[in-house]
Amino acid sequence: MKNRLRTLTEPFRIKMVEPLKITTAEYRIKTLQKAGYNPFLLRSSDVFIDLLTDSGTGAMSDRQWAGIMMGDESYAGARSWEHLERVVKELTGMEYILPTHQGRAAERILYGILGGPDKLFISNTHFDTTRANIEFTGATAIDIVYDEAQDPEADLPFKGNIDLDKLRQLIKSYRSENIAAVIITVTNNSSGGQPVSMQNVKALRRICDEHNLLLVIDGCRIAENAYFVKHREPEYKDYTYEDIAKAMLRLGDAFIMSAKKDGLVNIGGLLTMKDEALSLKCKNQLIISEGFTTYGGLAGRDMEALAIGLTEVFDADYLHYRIRSTAYLGEKLKAKGIPVVWPIGGHAVYVDAKKLYAHIPVHEFPGQMLACDLYIQGGIRCCEIGSVMFGKYDENKQLIPAANELVRLAIPRRVYTQSHIDYVLDVFDDILALKDQTSGFRIRYEPPFLRHFTAQFEKI
Ligand code: F0G
């Protein structure tokens, strides 16, 4: 379709609408002040464009809603479970399929069994719930992306890849019997939604075979990753997106998925594996904490919608629109002179606030400031991924800043139109015009853990 090359049109039309409230800047200033300058503490009804996360915030299709009406709510052996199990077995090629209520439940079950004091987990980057579930068992989690990939400006095709040399060194120094698993997160959320190449996963498979290590694929954005493989790895250019995902998943020993992303549903998760003995241990944990093995914390209708979502997500027109619409925002921001993590990843655009607000020192949280300015200027909600989220204190209570001060604009799936995104771009013009007038924050209240969710700030 020639048209598609000129205007990036949404490959769907809208059958049901949800009104958005248009507010004034005065209203937003007061609202944000009441929320202690923390966008997590805003009411969603006070937000115009919500880019806080792409998790569970997508719109379902008419086919998924029809599936919801057909959900089988039987406690055991429901038809909807059989449907989901069939789809997931075909996708993963794995024999043992466990449903969970979301991704972190799958993580808690699997890493609770594999972890424990003295155990090591190695990943490109552990997502924060992944790390928390591992560390909760007393185990250690180490991140090993390539050094070059940590540079926000390095223009590399697969910045999510694991550094294979670092992996070999870790295996040598820790010995394989102490390594609980190698986890490859595709795409790599914490480093900008950057993709992982098939070549990298194949090499991981070989190394894991050599050393008898378990390879887990955290694939909540597996379809988005498949898009990048097809377009950046020549060997896969003639594959369908689904066949790329299938080939990648067949390289793993286990698969964890927060279905709230590429499952195209608002709730749900999966834990699948090849090994029967491990699956039995996981099933026991599942029954204790999530539910029986044929529903695992989900309603029959949720499983039905997920089974349908997992096939829709590989539609070529959908994936093209999805990846290109994220890039549309990122490329246009870059052209305006807004520093962004490059290249643009699959589900989000990450703005480099340290560069944009170069006059605000990191201990005054430039990322938090940008997130607040975007809300005040345009009612846009997003989240800081910088020293508010990852900063620590030294023994003199001085901030040890995070490596980067980023702001994530995560794009919900099939929710906003191009004109919404053009509006976001307009708001960034105001951000640029006002950037030198903006000042920093100090923390007024913070909890002991995961402070970004509930901390409150005051302006300096
Ligand atoms: N793994 C990755 C790579 C994730 O991005 C997430 C969630 C999880 C696991 C946990 O899944 O939320 O279903 O329990 N990421 C969301 C985000 C929260 O905003 O990026 P969950």
Boltz pocket constraint, residues with backbone or C-beta under 6 A from the ligand:
constraints:
  - pocket:
      binder: B
      contacts: [[A, 52], [A, 53], [A, 54], [A, 55], [A, 102], [A, 103], [A, 104], [A, 105], [A, 127], [A, 129], [A, 130], [A, 185], [A, 187], [A, 189], [A, 218], [A, 220], [A, 258], [A, 259], [A, 260], [A, 268], [A, 269]]
      max_distance: 6.0
